[in-house]
Amino acid sequence: MTPIVLPFHQIQETNLARLANHKKDRALREAPAMSSCVAPRVLIVSRRTVRKNKFVDFVGEYHLDLIVGYGAVPVIVPRVAGVDALLDSFEPIHGVLLCEGEDVDPSLYESADDADGSLSPEQLEAMRRLHPSDVAIDREKDSIELRLARRCLERNIPYLGICRGSQVLNVACGGSLYQDLEHELVRPAAQVQHINYGDYDGHRHPVRVLSGTPLHEWFARDLADGAQLMVNSYHHQGVRRLAQRFVPMAIAPDGLVEGFYDPDTYNPGEGRFIVGLQFHPERMRKPGSDEFDYPGCARAYQEFVRAVVAYQEKTAAPPHLPLSAPLPASPKLSKEMMRRRKVIPRSFSLAMDMYLSGSHTKPAEKRDHEAGAEFLESNTASVSAWQEKRLKQMGATARNASGYLNSVKVNGVREAAARALMAEMSVNQLSDLATFYQTMGKICSEVLDTKLQG
């Protein structure tokens, strides 16, 4: 998981070669055009190192190139104290890519079930000597990344975990890790070298890709002669107990899970993507070239960004009218319309009085009332369809006020008559009447349900 720092002249030569071969990069040549001026945001947590006696945060350029190339914008979350409490400030989050880093703090995943795999003090010391840059626990980075991973799981935000990022994902879901593969995953019949400092970028080991998984789909052309891929390897830790929600996609000969995903949250076209890969497909390149070992190497990033774009579209807020947009001009009314318009307040005032007092209108008042209703219903010149609809509704309200009061009055008379009649009935008669109406109500409800279901 530790990147090799090259001398400046080698970096310069590598950059020149990269520029010369840029057009040959198949993945980026196939990148779709961005469909929106505002690209979706992919959060990536930086890794901290020391340069010239100062801390420097960085992210591998291959990750950034692929994210940008496929149509998203990387947003780097600095590994700085307190950032884990400021993640809301990075919203909107359309995707999260977690990649390299130090070992995950064992206290975050160790349990009684893993007690048999605990390392002795001598083994821990040997591990520290062999992997000095990885075993330095970074609890700040752990906190930031675990919170991001859990946020993705809670909200189904697309998540791609590479190397350490896959381990963080497994731990976030209740899985555990081998603290050191060399000491804890010992299988002489199928020994696998998972890290080779002497051939850091060139080292490969086989994995078996399981059919029916996204990984098998991505590398379908490369698996024509079987289900085996040769992948790179930069890690001394790995998945020990895979969290229940995940399904393996790739397994090394020693049984280590090298890739997994959540089948219930995988549909890139609908913005669903939760995947972890222990190997680095972005770094599986042919010697001295930017050409991938397999055409499928970039598919993890391509499908991830496809899910990110879909998630952005799915969660996008409806467009708002700009604050600076001019409001539509009010329609101009003629003098006659202005005169009749003055009737509106009087009309509604009369309607309110009728509603509150229950009294009928006097002839003169009724004329004003009718005039107001007529204006509201018919005087729709120079107004929009929406305004016309509202005017007609208001006119109908004013015109029907009297009719509504009459119906209320009639219902009141009927209720009073019913009460007077029942007051003269005996207890048995009232009981029979109540039973009858309860039975009728039950039958009515059953028949209504039958009609609605049929």
N, C-alpha and C positions, 0 to 999 in steps of 0.2 A: 504493500500500500504506500510505500515511501518513494516519491519520485527521485530520479537521479539528476543531480545538478551538473550540467555539462559545462566545459570551458567556453569562454565567449566565442572563440573562433569556430568551435563546433556548432554552437547555436547559430552563428551567422551563416555557416554553410548549410545548415538544416533549413533555415528560413529561406535562403535563395533557392534551394531545391524545392521547397514547398511552393514557392511562387511559380517556378517553372512548370510544376506538375499540377497546378491548381485546376486547369481545365480538364484534367484527366480524372478528377475525383467524381466517380459515378454518382455517389449519393447526392452531392450538392448540385450536379447537373440536372438531376431529376427533381430538385426541390420545387414545390408548387409556388406560384406567385402569391404574394400576400393579398388576401381578399379585403382587407380593411386597412385604413390609415392608422388605426390604433391596434398594434399587434398585442396578442395575449402575453401575459407576464408569467415567466417561470422563475421561481425563487431558487437560488443556489447558495448554500452556505460556504463561505470561504474557509480555507485552511491556513493556519498560522505557522510561520517559520521565522527564523532569525537571519537577517541580512545586515551586515555592517553594524552589528551590535544593537540592532533595533528589530522589533517585531514587524513582519510584513504579512499581509493577508493575500492569498492568491486562489485562483481557480484554474484548472487545466484548460488550455486553449482549445483542445479538441471538443470538449463539451460545449464551449461557447460557440465555436464555428458551426457545429451541427444544429444547435438550437436556433441560431440566427438563420442558418441556411434553409431550414424547413419552415420558417415563418413566425417564430416567436421571439420575444426579447428577454434575454436573461437579466434578472435583477439580483445582484449579489448581496447577500445578507452577511455583514461583517461579523466575524467571530470576536465580539467585543462584550465585555461584562455588561449585563443588563439588557441585552438585545432580546433575550428570551421573553421578557415582559413587554416588549414593544412590537410584537408580531402583528398586532392589529394595524400598525402604521404602514405595513407593507401591503395592505389590501388595495385593490383586489388581487387575489392570488388565483391564477388560473392553472397552475401546475407547480410541482416541486421536484427538483432533481437533486438528490444527495449522492455524493461520490466519495472521494478519498478522505483519509484522515487517520488519526491515531486509533488505538484499540478502544472499543467501548468499555466503559467502566464495568468490571465484573459484578459489582454489587447491584447493578441494575437488572441482572438476569439470573444470578446464582440462586438455587433453591435446593431443598432437600433431595429432589429428584436427581440433581446433578452432583451430589456430594461425592459420589464415587470417582468423579473426574477431576476433583480438586488437585491442583499441583502442589508438590512438596516445595519447601523453601529452596532446595537445590535446583529443582526444575525451573522455578520462577527466576532464579538468578541466571541460569543458563539462557533462558528466554530473553532476559534483559540484555545480556551480552550480545546475543545474535541479532536481535531486532531493536536496537537502542532508540530509534526515532519513532517506532510504533507503540512501544509499551508505555510511553509517557502519557498518562491519562489526561484528557482535556475535558473536564467536567462542564465547562462553559459551552463547548461545542456539543457535548452530549445533550445538555438541557435544551439548547436551541433546536437541534435536529429532532429530538424526540417529541417536542411540542409541535413542530411542523408536521411530523409524520402522523401524529394523533389527530391533528386538525384535518389532514387529508382523509384519514379514515372516517372521521365523523361526518365530513361534508362531501365525501366521494370526489375530492379534488384529485386529478391525475397525478400519480406519483411514480417516479422511476428511481430506483435505488441501484447504484453501481458500487460493487465492492463493499466498503464500509456502509454505504447507503442501504444495501440489502440487509446487512446485519442489524442496522438501526430499525428497519421496518419489521424484521422478525421479533426483535426485542419489544418494540412498541405494541405488538399484538400478543405478547406473553410467551414467545419462544425463547430459546437459550442458545448459547454459543460455546464452541470449543475455545478455551482460552489459548491453547497452543496445539496445533494439529500434530506436530512432531511427537509430542509427549502423550497426547490423549487419543489420537486416532491412529493406532498402530495396527496395521494389517499387513503382515509380511508377504502374504500371497498377492496382494494388490497394492503395493506401496506407490504413492504418488508424491512427486516433488511439487509442492505448491508455491515455492518461491526459490528463485535462483539468482543470487546477487551477481554471480559471474556472467550470466547471460540474461540480464534483467528484462529487456524488451523482446528478446528473441525466444525466450523459453516458452514452450507449449506443452500441454498435456491433454489427453483425450477426455471427452465427456460424452455420455450417451444422452441423446435428445429424445424425450418422450413424445410419442405421436399424439396428435389431438391437442397440442398445446400451442400457444402463440409462438414460442421459440421455434417449434417445428415448422410452422407456417412461414416464419421469416427466413429460415434457412432451407426451404423446401428444395430449391435448385441445387444447393450444396450437399444435400443428403441423398442424392439420387442413388448412390452406391451403398447406402446403409444409414444408420442413425447416429453416426459418430462425427464429432467436430473436434478439431484441435484448437484449444483456447489458451490465452495467456493467463498468467497467474502471478499475483503480487501480494499474496496474503499469507499470514501464518495462523489466522483464526477462520472460523466458518460456522455455519449453522449446525448446531448439535441437535436440538429439538425444534422441529419446524412447527410454527404456530398452526392451530387447527384450521384456520380459515384458508390456509394456503395449500396449493397443489404443486408438487415438484415439476420442473420442466427439463432439467438437466442434472445428471448424476455422474460424478467422477468414479473411476474404478474402485476407489477405496470406500465408496458409499457416501461421500460428501455431496450434499445438495448444492449445486452450482447455479441454479436458477429456479425461481418459483413465481407464482402469480395467484391472484384471487379470482377464481372463475366467475364468482357472482358479481364482480365489479370490473369485468373486462368487456368493453365494447367501445373501441376508440371513436367510431363514428358518432356515438352518443355521449362522448366525453367521459368515458369510464375506463380507467387504466391504473391498476395497482400491480407493479411488477418489481421484482428484485433479481439482479444478476450479480453473481460473485466475481465473474471475470469482467474484463474491460473490452467490450466490442469496439469502442472508439479508438483503441490503441492497437488493434489487431491489423497491422499494416505490413506490407512487404518491405524487406530491408532496403533502405535508401530511397523509399518512395512513400507517397501518401495513398497509394492504392491499397484497398482493403484486402485482407486474406480471402474473404468471402464477400460476394455481393450482398449477402444478408446482414453484414455487420452493422450497417447504418439503419436497418429497419427498426431496431428498438427505439431509436431517436425519432425516426420518421413517424412511427405509429404513436409514440408518446406525444409529439407535437400535434398530430392530427386530433388526438383526444383533447389536448389543451385548447385548440382552436374551437372544437365543438363545445367544450365546457364554457368557454367565453361566450359563445353565441347563446348557449342555453341559459346562462345566468345574467345576460346583459340586461340592464335596466331599460325600460321603454324610453325612447327619445323625448327630450324635453324641449319646449320652445325656448330659444335663446332669450336671455333677458333683454337684449338690445333689439329684438324683433319688434317692428312697429305694430301697434294694435290696429285692427280694421276700423275704418272710419264709420261713425254712426250715420245711418241713413237720414237724409234731409226730408223734412215733412213740409207739406204745403200749409198755407194759413188755415184752410178748412180742417185739415188733419190735426193741426195744433189746437184749434178750438175744441174739436171733439175729444182730443186727448185729455183735456182738462176734466172730462167727465169721469175718467178712470178712478181717481181717488174718492170721488163722491160715491161711485158705484160700489166700491169695496167697503166703504164706510157703512153704507146701507146694508150690505150683505152681513157685515159683522154684527150690526145692531139686531138684525133679524135672527141671527144665530144665538146671540146671548139672551135676548128678551123673549124670543118666540113669537113676536108680534108680526103682523102682516104689514106690507108697505102701503102708504097712502098713495092715491092715484098720481100725485105730482112726483112723489119720490119714486114710484114704480117706473115712471117714464125715464127718470134719470138712470135708474137701475138697468132698464132694458137698453137704453142708449149706450151705457158703458159696456154691457155684454155684447151688444152688436159691434161696437168698435173693436173689442178684443178679439172677436171671432172672425170678423171679415176684413178689417182694415189692415191688410198685410202687404201693402205696396211697399216696395223698396226695402224689404227685409229678407233675411236669409230663411232657408227652409226650417232651420232649427228655431229661429225666432218666431216664425209663423206658427209652428207647432205649439210653442209655449203660449203664444197669445190666444190660440184657440182653446187650450186647456184652461187658461185663466178665465176666458169668457164663459166656458161651460161651467166653471166653478161658481162664478157670479150668478149665472142664470138659474142654476139648479139649487141655489141656497134655499129658496122658498119651498121647492118640492121636497128637499131633504127634511126640512123642519116639519112639513105636513106628514111625511112617513113616520118620523119619530113620534109625532103626536098620536097618530093612528095606533102605532104599536103600544103606546102608553095606555090608550083607552082599552085595547084588547087585553092587556095584562091586568088592568084593574078589574075588568069583567070576569076574567078567569079566577082571580083571587076571591072575588065575591061569591062565585059559584062554588068553589072548593070549600069555602068557609061553612057552607050549608051541608056538606057531605059528611058522612060518618067516618070513623076511623077505618072500618073494614073497607068501605068504598075507596077511600084514599089509598089504602094499602094495595087493593086490587089494581087501581089505576097506575100506581107507581110500578108494580110488577109488570103490567102490560107494556108500559113504555120502555122499561128496561129490556124486556124480551124483544120488542120491536127494534130497539137500538142495536142489540146484539145481532139480530138477523140482518139488519141494514148494513152493519159493518162487515159481516161475512160475505154478503152479496157484492158489496163494493170491492172487497179484496179480490173476489173471484173475477169480477169484470176488469179490474186493473191488471191482474196477472194474465188474463186471457187476451 
